Amino acid sequence: MKVKMLIGLLALLVLLSGTPVPAQMDDDIAKHASCKYCGMDRQKFAHSRMLVEYEDGTVTGTCSIHCTAIDLAVNIDKTPKLIRVGDYGTKKLIDAESAAWVIGGDKPGVMTKQAKWAFANKEDAAKFAKESGGTEASFDMAMEASFRDMYTDTKMIREKRKMMKQKMQPEQKP
């Protein structure tokens, strides 16, 4: 009886402390179904999705590190408290700053020409880089690459959307 009460109290303390527990982490897609910046389905891109929690309590869900870079730039006066990313293999949210990252390779990126993937452990990142190419990196390196790629990636996205829009419109007769 005392053990059950102790476990209950500990669970309550964890919930009240704001520390995410697995059930809370899994519902990020339900709370942020689409990317705030591009509208992409975060469930479809669970392997690259990101979640930024700021010190002021606001939370932003994005589909990729590209859109997270946009969010961090737009919210320059807000301090991130926690940045999480989907593990490429398991799709579970992990701490982005302690994740092992791979930049580049032959797998198409999300919202970018130069892919940036996160892994919960270095072994998975090394295996991915060996099989698919790319360079092992830190979060800071991946974020810096995202900012360097921003102009060309944004230009690429605009061109793709323009082409899609043209395909959707019926041909006009003269």
Buried (B, 14 or more C-beta within 10 A) or exposed (E): EEEEEEEEEEEEEEEEEEEBEEEBEEEBBEEBEBBBBBEBEBEEBBBBBBBBBBEEEEEBBBBBBBBBBBBBEEBEEBEBBBBBBBBBBEBBBBEBBEBBBBBBBEBEBBBBEBBBBBBBEEEBBBBBBEEBEBEBBBBEBBBBBBBEBBEEBBEBBEEEEEEEEEEEEEEEEE
